[in-house]
Structure formats: C-alpha cells, structure tokens
Amino acid sequence: MWRTKWEMGCVKCGYDENPAALEWDHVEPICQTASQRDRNYRINYQALKRHIEDPNVQVLCANCHAIKTVAENLNRAKAQKGDLNYGVS
C-alpha cells in the first residue's frame, strides 16, 4: 500500500517524496466514534485494498490532511451552531 500512496502523491500539493508522510483521506468525511476509528486501524490487507479503490478515498500529505481535518471539524462545529463553511475547499 505504501507504493500505491507513493505513486499517487498528495492530490492537494503534489508531495510524493516519502510515503510515510502520505495518508489516506475520505473525500467526504465520515463521522466515527473512537471505537470505530480504533477498529479501522486493525483492518486486514484485503479490506485496505477495497478501501483504496473507493472513489471517496484520496491521498493527502500529512500537512494537507491536518489542514483539511481541522477545517472539517470547525465546519461541523459551526454547523451545529447554525454557522456554515469555514474554508473547506
């Protein structure tokens, strides 16, 4: 799977120098509880292979992924309060 990430590179900034700095990201975020996230870290190889073939999954570098995640979390919090769209593009 490292090779796949390396070949794809970050879809946002193009980084592709080291696959350790590349992460899988859901294009449309999915809400998960902590126990669901923990279970997903233990998925097997075949499940991971299906996961990367999902059109809702992309590769982002760690920096772009962190920025996107923070913006999504802020959007979610604002949506709960009635405000919308805090810079997710």
N, C-alpha and C positions, 0 to 999 in steps of 0.2 A: 504494500500500500504506500510505502514511502516513495517508491519510484513513481507511482501514479501522481502523488502530490507534487513531486519534483517536476515531472513533465508538464503538469497543468500550470503551476505557479499561481501566485495571487491574482485573482481576477480584477482586483481594485488597482493595485500599484505595479503589478508585474514581477514582484520579487520571486526569484526561483533559485537562489544560491545554495540554500541548505534546507532540506525537507523537514528538519527538526523544528524550524521556525514557521512551518506551514500547517494550517489547521483546517479541519472540515467545518463547514458552517452551513446552517439551514438558511436558505434564501429568505423564506418566510419563517419567522421564528416559531418554535413550538413551545408551549408552556409545559414545564415538567416540575414535579416535586423533587426534593432532594433524593428520595429513594429511587425514583425513576432514573435520575441522572447517574446515580451510583450503579444501577443495574446496567445502564447503557455502556459504561466503561468496561464491562465484563463480557461484551458481546463477542461471538466467535467470528472466525475468518469469513465464513460464508455470509453471515449477516452483514458484516462490514462490506463485503463485495457488493451485495444488493444495495447497501446504503450509498455507496459512491456512484452507483448507476442511477440513483434517484435524481430527477431533474430539479428537485428542491434543495440539492446539496451542491455547494461550491467550495473552492479552496481559497482561503484568505491567509495572508501572513499574520503573525501574532499581533502586530500593531493594528492593522486594519480590522482584524476580528475584535480586538478590545474596543476600538472606537465604535464599531457598529453595535456591539453588545451594550455598551453604555448608553448610546443614543436610543436603542430599542427599549431599554429599561426605563429611561426617562420618558419616552413616549407612552409606555404602558402606565407609568405613574400619573402622568398628566391626563391621560385618557380617563383614568379612574376619577380624577378630579374635575373632568369636563374640558380641560385644555387639550389641544391636539398638535401633533407634528413638531418634534424637536430635532430637526436636522437629519433625519434618516433619509438617505437617498439611495 
